[in-house]
Amino acid sequence: MANLIQLKRPAGRLFDLAMEATCLMRKAGMQTFWVGGAPRDIFLGRTPGDVDMVTTGRPEDIKVLFPDSDMVGACFGVTLVKYKGVVFEVATCRKERSYGDGRHPSEIKFTDDFEADLRRRDFTCNALLYDPESEMLTDCVNGIEDLRNGVLRVVGDARERFAEDYLRMFRAVRFAAVLDLKLDKALSDALGDMHSLTRVLAPERVREELEKMLCSAAPVRALKLLKSSGLLKVWLPEVDALAGVAQHKLYHPEGDVWQHTLLMFEKLEAPADVFLAWSMLLHDIGKKSAFSVGQDGIPHFYCHEAMGGDMVRAIAERLRFSKRLQDAVEHAVRNHMRFAFVREMRQSKLKRLLAEEFFDMELELHRLDCLASNGLMGTWAFLHDLCMHQPQTSLPEGLINGHDLMRMGYKSGPQFKTMLAAAMDAQLEGAFADKAGAEKWVKENFNRVTTQNGSSCRNAEE
């Protein structure tokens, strides 16, 4: 028997437009309700970030009503409705049968039975129906009771639900972490037995779930659940292996590398974006391979940042990172130790550092790295103050270029790159302030005859 609860509809443009779209479908003869996360969050007193709907309307009928809709999942009864600049995911009420690969239903049967639709969903907390007109929430799977008890439970048999879509195992971890729910025993047992089956999932789907966890307000709980469930070892064995990798207590009183990584996430002041989240998770990934113990009995991790950078490439390929994400994370991992030497850097090198695209992210990575270890914040404070006094960190235009060098009588060739880089360093150091000064500096530091003969340049800095 269904439970009915009166709940006030949230205020705001998103919910006003969702209400309008719902009414339009109802006027067209399609029974339509809000379903999933929005009803759950309304019950919990949270403001939903989006509104998903379930309707008796078929995708082709929804398309007629909302011509700009995307039929991205029409074969599964899912339509992305675009209405006044907002997108709503609308699923046709359905029963699913015959999951053969643990990823996709091989057969879809539409129905007008909303209870049947709810009972084929993953977790009881997501199988709630909300009528925005009557402001009535309908629960036929005891999802409200589970939320009140702080339990995440699967609708029906946990093993059957996971067998239908292995990604539900990652979703179980995410919802348990974000909603602060404990895993139902049947769910936990099924997860422990079936986690290795997730190997067949599309990497993109797994990465998206991982990023939702890492960039949530509860990344530490998510990571702990990923590890205890075995999912971390399946998809990120390099991270799983960080547990037990001992560190020097003087520099890392917090414990092993795994504890250090968790503590970094704990020190976040706000949820991380994907660039920072992956950089935090992987910044010490090379320590397991680089581990050694000196004659003094102290653990060392020589070149762990370089090893870690190489490992990021393999992880990025496995999880199908975008090129930009891979480059940013690899650079952060490979270079995170350089912050220890910023006070000794020449002005030219320091200015180049501050002008890098992801400098702010890497500086935050450094801050968290320090907070989660020895707590020495001197280097971070130095760079933070520098940024405060020099808010414009982009590099200036070079005062001299290749055309200028040729006009001065230098022969074009590979040496131009060295010459222009040296000239830019000198410019950043304040050696000259205009083109005339730049040309004078080049003449004094590079022999025109030797560069024309292709030999190495005579540079005052060498």
Disulfide bonds with the S-S distance in Angstrom:
none
